[in-house]
């Protein structure tokens, strides 16, 4: 598939998976955010969905009476396109090796404001 981020200085890398997916003994989202932080990626956020489905075609939804939930999660990273492409190349084998499915996208973005807190 052709990448559309070429020529774009900044991008947003998104990994869509499940809250229960793991790499080794760590939850996938925790593993990736901690790795991105160590690698100097500018920022990351994890979004937990309340309902969704993926390539398994099983609809998952949040129910208040369930203690453990398998819900959709989006792990998002924002940085320079080149840094995100390098980061993805470093994690691709681990994602491919997972027993569960995921979806990875990268798209160009514009940063309008990046202000550090005090």
C-alpha positions as CSV (number, residue, x, y, z in Angstrom):
1,X,0.0,0.0,0.0
2,X,1.3,3.4,-0.9
3,X,2.2,5.8,1.9
4,X,0.7,9.2,1.7
5,X,2.9,10.8,4.4
6,X,5.8,11.5,2.1
7,X,6.7,15.1,2.1
8,X,4.8,15.8,5.3
9,X,7.0,16.9,8.2
10,X,4.7,15.7,11.0
11,X,2.5,12.6,11.2
12,X,0.2,10.7,13.5
13,X,0.8,7.0,13.9
14,X,-2.2,5.0,15.2
15,X,-2.3,1.4,16.3
16,X,-5.8,0.0,16.8
17,X,-5.9,-3.1,19.0
18,X,-7.6,-4.4,22.1
19,X,-7.1,-3.5,25.8
20,X,-6.2,-7.1,26.5
21,X,-3.5,-7.5,23.8
22,X,0.0,-8.1,25.1
23,X,3.6,-8.1,24.0
24,X,5.4,-10.4,26.4
25,X,4.0,-9.9,29.8
26,X,3.0,-6.2,29.3
27,X,-0.2,-4.8,27.9
28,X,0.4,-3.7,24.3
29,X,-0.5,-0.1,25.0
30,X,1.7,0.2,28.0
31,X,4.6,-1.5,26.2
32,X,4.4,0.8,23.2
33,X,3.9,4.1,25.2
34,X,6.9,3.3,27.4
35,X,9.0,2.3,24.4
36,X,8.0,5.5,22.5
37,X,9.0,7.6,25.6
38,X,12.4,5.9,25.8
39,X,12.9,6.5,22.0
40,X,12.1,10.2,22.3
41,X,8.8,10.2,20.4
42,X,7.2,13.7,21.0
43,X,3.9,12.5,22.3
44,X,1.5,9.6,22.8
45,X,-2.0,9.1,24.0
46,X,-4.1,5.9,24.6
47,X,-7.8,6.0,23.9
48,X,-10.1,3.3,25.1
49,X,-13.2,2.8,23.1
50,X,-16.7,1.9,24.5
51,X,-17.6,-0.2,21.4
52,X,-16.1,-1.4,18.2
53,X,-15.0,-4.3,16.0
54,X,-12.0,-5.1,13.8
55,X,-10.9,-7.9,11.5
56,X,-12.3,-10.6,13.9
57,X,-15.7,-9.1,13.1
58,X,-16.8,-9.6,16.8
59,X,-18.5,-6.5,18.2
60,X,-17.1,-5.6,21.6
61,X,-18.8,-3.1,24.0
62,X,-18.4,-1.8,27.5
63,X,-20.9,-3.2,30.1
64,X,-20.8,-1.7,33.6
65,X,-21.3,-5.1,35.3
66,X,-18.2,-6.7,33.7
67,X,-15.0,-6.5,35.7
68,X,-12.7,-7.4,32.8
69,X,-13.4,-6.1,29.4
70,X,-11.9,-6.6,26.0
71,X,-12.4,-3.2,24.4
72,X,-11.0,-1.4,21.4
73,X,-8.0,0.8,22.1
74,X,-6.2,3.3,19.9
75,X,-2.5,4.1,20.7
76,X,-1.6,7.3,19.0
77,X,1.8,8.9,18.5
78,X,2.6,12.3,17.1
79,X,6.1,13.4,15.9
80,X,8.1,14.0,12.8
81,X,7.2,11.6,10.0
82,X,10.7,10.2,9.7
83,X,10.8,9.4,13.5
84,X,7.5,7.7,13.4
85,X,8.4,5.6,10.4
86,X,11.6,4.5,12.1
87,X,9.7,3.7,15.3
88,X,7.2,1.6,13.4
89,X,10.0,-0.3,11.6
90,X,11.3,-1.1,15.1
91,X,8.0,-2.5,16.4
92,X,6.6,-4.1,13.3
93,X,8.0,-7.6,13.9
94,X,6.6,-7.6,17.5
95,X,3.2,-6.5,16.2
96,X,3.3,-9.2,13.5
97,X,4.3,-11.8,16.1
98,X,1.2,-11.1,18.3
99,X,-1.5,-13.8,18.2
100,X,-4.2,-11.1,18.0
101,X,-4.9,-8.7,15.2
102,X,-4.3,-5.0,15.0
103,X,-4.5,-2.2,12.5
104,X,-1.7,0.4,12.0
105,X,-2.1,3.6,10.1
106,X,0.0,6.7,9.6
107,X,-1.3,10.0,8.3
108,X,0.1,13.5,7.9
109,X,-0.8,16.1,10.4
110,X,-0.2,19.8,11.2
111,X,0.9,20.9,14.6
112,X,-0.8,24.2,15.4
113,X,0.4,24.5,19.0
114,X,2.9,22.6,21.1
115,X,3.2,24.3,24.5
116,X,5.1,22.8,27.4
117,X,3.6,23.1,30.9
118,X,5.3,24.6,33.8
